[in-house]
């Protein structure tokens, strides 16, 4: 049996000495390349000493004359977490599975190892006993555009950039997304939000802290931070003062508006006409000036047919049409496929850096990633 994946890896289930094994190798196009061969050996060295009931243990690294370097791991008849969730399970069953996943990840962390690519496709649930088995081998993609959106959303922002070394908080981000995919958006809202914050310093420090928040059910409190603190009397007084100040300011604003309206009505009609003409001229001039300062966004041909984004993702309504126009220019440049691929990758990285500098949230960046991936996939078909 062969797994269908868009990575450079070839994954199959077979037999070795009468036992079921999972073999991970390279697709034919990448087998002869030394850098990919080194990657296979590095992945084996990275995980060969892991020994935990919740992890598929590495068995051997073999040099197959036809397939090149191949990593062989244990295997049990299983389906991925993504498939398991589609079967329809109770919240208690999901919590039990999530706890087993966190136990396996915590074990990896205790051995000084970060998974770095945890998602619902490399967590497996055995058909016998419904037990978690984690695949720790990190699949590789030629670039971020090749990674499916359903797994890309699990990747922490710093892992997408590749600019810093990963620590355990990259896995914390993935665990937060896993809770979300399990349908706990409302019940564990604050836990998920803290797991998936853009800045890794703002996430839970480790798995133990994450599970403590889950177990103590602090997730249902309205505070942004997950603490045990309750509103104090002094904080209530401060809130009352703030509300009182707002009420006073509103009253003052209303009084000034009424006075201004009375003053306007007492002026002569010629003066009103002159003022109106002046305001109209000034507004037109200001509008012309404003229009000249704003960047022109040229919608692509299909922009009018694209469903408008709402809420925090509304920025895509202006960005996506311009992005389509820019990508169309790259794809229609007549360059060879390799050059086009490189230019598209560079364009993506540059645009994403701009969005990050603008302070876009991880959810907004995920929405951008999805829009970018969908359009490039259309162009590559």
SULTADA-V477472 format. One record per residue. N is the residue number from 1. RES is the residue in one letter. PHI is phi as a letter, one per 20 degrees, with the letter a starting at -180 (* if undefined). OMEGA is omega in whole degrees, -180 to 180 (NA if undefined). Layout:
N&RES&PHI&OMEGA + N&RES&PHI&OMEGA
This chain:
1&X&*&-179 + 2&X&d&177 + 3&X&e&177 + 4&X&e&-179 + 5&X&b&178 + 6&X&e&178 + 7&X&f&178 + 8&X&e&-174 + 9&X&e&174 + 10&X&d&-175 + 11&X&d&-179 + 12&X&c&174 + 13&X&d&-180 + 14&X&b&-179 + 15&X&c&173 + 16&X&b&-178 + 17&X&m&179 + 18&X&n&-180 + 19&X&d&175 + 20&X&f&178 + 21&X&c&173 + 22&X&d&179 + 23&X&d&-179 + 24&X&c&179 + 25&X&c&-180 + 26&X&d&173 + 27&X&f&-170 + 28&X&g&-176 + 29&X&f&-174 + 30&X&d&-172 + 31&X&f&-175 + 32&X&e&-176 + 33&X&e&-175 + 34&X&g&-178 + 35&X&f&178 + 36&X&f&175 + 37&X&f&177 + 38&X&f&179 + 39&X&g&180 + 40&X&f&-179 + 41&X&f&179 + 42&X&f&178 + 43&X&f&178 + 44&X&f&-180 + 45&X&f&-178 + 46&X&f&-173 + 47&X&d&-173 + 48&X&f&-176 + 49&X&e&179 + 50&X&f&-177 + 51&X&b&-176 + 52&X&b&-178 + 53&X&f&-178 + 54&X&e&-176 + 55&X&c&171 + 56&X&f&-176 + 57&X&f&175 + 58&X&f&178 + 59&X&d&-177 + 60&X&a&169 + 61&X&d&-176 + 62&X&d&175 + 63&X&d&-179 + 64&X&e&-178 + 65&X&f&-179 + 66&X&e&-174 + 67&X&d&-178 + 68&X&m&180 + 69&X&f&-178 + 70&X&c&176 + 71&X&e&-179 + 72&X&d&180 + 73&X&c&173 + 74&X&f&175 + 75&X&b&170 + 76&X&c&180 + 77&X&g&-171 + 78&X&b&168 + 79&X&c&-177 + 80&X&f&177 + 81&X&g&179 + 82&X&g&179 + 83&X&f&-179 + 84&X&f&-179 + 85&X&f&179 + 86&X&f&-178 + 87&X&f&-180 + 88&X&n&-179 + 89&X&c&-178 + 90&X&f&178 + 91&X&f&178 + 92&X&f&177 + 93&X&f&179 + 94&X&f&178 + 95&X&f&-180 + 96&X&f&178 + 97&X&f&180 + 98&X&f&180 + 99&X&f&178 + 100&X&f&177 + 101&X&f&-179 + 102&X&f&177 + 103&X&f&179 + 104&X&f&179 + 105&X&f&178 + 106&X&f&177 + 107&X&f&178 + 108&X&g&180 + 109&X&f&180 + 110&X&f&178 + 111&X&e&179 + 112&X&m&-177 + 113&X&c&175 + 114&X&d&179 + 115&X&f&174 + 116&X&n&179 + 117&X&b&-180 + 118&X&f&175 + 119&X&b&-175 + 120&X&f&179 + 121&X&e&178 + 122&X&d&167 + 123&X&d&-177 + 124&X&d&177 + 125&X&d&-178 + 126&X&f&179 + 127&X&f&176 + 128&X&d&178 + 129&X&n&179 + 130&X&l&-179 + 131&X&d&-179 + 132&X&f&171 + 133&X&c&-175 + 134&X&e&173 + 135&X&e&-175 + 136&X&e&179 + 137&X&f&-177 + 138&X&e&178 + 139&X&f&-176 + 140&X&d&178 + 141&X&c&-179 + 142&X&f&171 + 143&X&a&-173 + 144&X&f&-179 + 145&X&f&-179 + 146&X&e&-177 + 147&X&f&-179 + 148&X&f&-178 + 149&X&g&-177 + 150&X&f&174 + 151&X&d&-179 + 152&X&f&-178 + 153&X&f&179 + 154&X&e&-173 + 155&X&e&179 + 156&X&f&-178 + 157&X&g&-178 + 158&X&f&177 + 159&X&f&177 + 160&X&f&-179 + 161&X&f&-178 + 162&X&m&-176 + 163&X&e&-179 + 164&X&c&175 + 165&X&f&-178 + 166&X&e&171 + 167&X&c&-172 + 168&X&f&-177 + 169&X&f&172 + 170&X&f&177 + 171&X&f&177 + 172&X&f&178 + 173&X&g&-178 + 174&X&f&179 + 175&X&f&177 + 176&X&f&177 + 177&X&f&179 + 178&X&f&175 + 179&X&g&-180 + 180&X&f&-180 + 181&X&f&178 + 182&X&f&176 + 183&X&n&-178 + 184&X&e&-176 + 185&X&g&-177 + 186&X&e&-174 + 187&X&f&-179 + 188&X&d&-174 + 189&X&g&-177 + 190&X&f&178 + 191&X&f&179 + 192&X&f&-178 + 193&X&f&-179 + 194&X&f&177 + 195&X&g&-168 + 196&X&d&177 + 197&X&f&-176 + 198&X&f&179 + 199&X&e&-176 + 200&X&f&178 + 201&X&f&-179 + 202&X&e&180 + 203&X&e&172 + 204&X&f&-177 + 205&X&f&-178 + 206&X&b&-178 + 207&X&f&-179 + 208&X&f&179 + 209&X&f&177 + 210&X&f&-177 + 211&X&f&175 + 212&X&f&178 + 213&X&f&179 + 214&X&f&-176 + 215&X&f&-179 + 216&X&e&178 + 217&X&l&176 + 218&X&f&-177 + 219&X&f&-175 + 220&X&e&179 + 221&X&e&-174 + 222&X&f&-177 + 223&X&f&180 + 224&X&f&178 + 225&X&e&-178 + 226&X&e&-179 + 227&X&c&178 + 228&X&e&-176 + 229&X&f&176 + 230&X&d&179 + 231&X&g&-179 + 232&X&e&179 + 233&X&f&-179 + 234&X&f&180 + 235&X&f&177 + 236&X&f&178 + 237&X&f&178 + 238&X&f&179 + 239&X&f&179 + 240&X&f&179 + 241&X&f&180 + 242&X&f&180 + 243&X&f&180 + 244&X&f&179 + 245&X&f&179 + 246&X&f&180 + 247&X&f&180 + 248&X&f&-180 + 249&X&f&178 + 250&X&f&180 + 251&X&f&180 + 252&X&f&-180 + 253&X&f&179 + 254&X&f&-179 + 255&X&f&179 + 256&X&f&179 + 257&X&f&179 + 258&X&f&-180 + 259&X&f&180 + 260&X&f&179 + 261&X&f&178 + 262&X&f&180 + 263&X&f&180 + 264&X&f&-177 + 265&X&f&-178 + 266&X&e&-179 + 267&X&f&-179 + 268&X&f&-177 + 269&X&f&179 + 270&X&g&-180 + 271&X&f&180 + 272&X&f&-180 + 273&X&f&180 + 274&X&f&180 + 275&X&f&-178 + 276&X&f&178 + 277&X&f&-179 + 278&X&f&-179 + 279&X&f&-179 + 280&X&f&180 + 281&X&f&-178 + 282&X&f&179 + 283&X&f&-180 + 284&X&f&179 + 285&X&f&-180 + 286&X&f&-179 + 287&X&f&178 + 288&X&f&180 + 289&X&f&-180 + 290&X&f&-179 + 291&X&f&-178 + 292&X&f&-178 + 293&X&e&-177 + 294&X&e&176 + 295&X&f&180 + 296&X&e&177 + 297&X&d&-179 + 298&X&e&-178 + 299&X&f&175 + 300&X&f&-174 + 301&X&f&-176 + 302&X&e&-174 + 303&X&f&-179 + 304&X&f&-179 + 305&X&e&-178 + 306&X&e&179 + 307&X&f&-177 + 308&X&f&177 + 309&X&f&-176 + 310&X&d&172 + 311&X&m&-177 + 312&X&f&-178 + 313&X&e&-178 + 314&X&f&179 + 315&X&f&-180 + 316&X&f&-178 + 317&X&f&176 + 318&X&e&-175 + 319&X&f&-173 + 320&X&f&178 + 321&X&g&179 + 322&X&f&178 + 323&X&f&177 + 324&X&f&180 + 325&X&f&-179 + 326&X&f&-180 + 327&X&f&178 + 328&X&g&179 + 329&X&f&180 + 330&X&f&-177 + 331&X&f&-179 + 332&X&e&-176 + 333&X&f&-179 + 334&X&n&180 + 335&X&f&179 + 336&X&f&-176 + 337&X&g&-179 + 338&X&f&179 + 339&X&f&178 + 340&X&f&180 + 341&X&g&180 + 342&X&f&-179 + 343&X&f&178 + 344&X&f&178 + 345&X&f&179 + 346&X&f&178 + 347&X&f&179 + 348&X&f&-177 + 349&X&f&-180 + 350&X&f&-179 + 351&X&f&-180 + 352&X&f&177 + 353&X&f&179 + 354&X&f&-180 + 355&X&f&178 + 356&X&f&179 + 357&X&f&177 + 358&X&f&176 + 359&X&n&179 + 360&X&f&-180 + 361&X&f&179 + 362&X&f&178 + 363&X&f&178 + 364&X&f&178 + 365&X&f&176 + 366&X&f&179 + 367&X&f&176 + 368&X&f&179 + 369&X&g&-178 + 370&X&f&-179 + 371&X&f&-180 + 372&X&f&-178 + 373&X&f&-179 + 374&X&f&-177 + 375&X&f&179 + 376&X&f&176 + 377&X&f&177 + 378&X&f&-178 + 379&X&f&-177 + 380&X&e&-179 + 381&X&f&NA
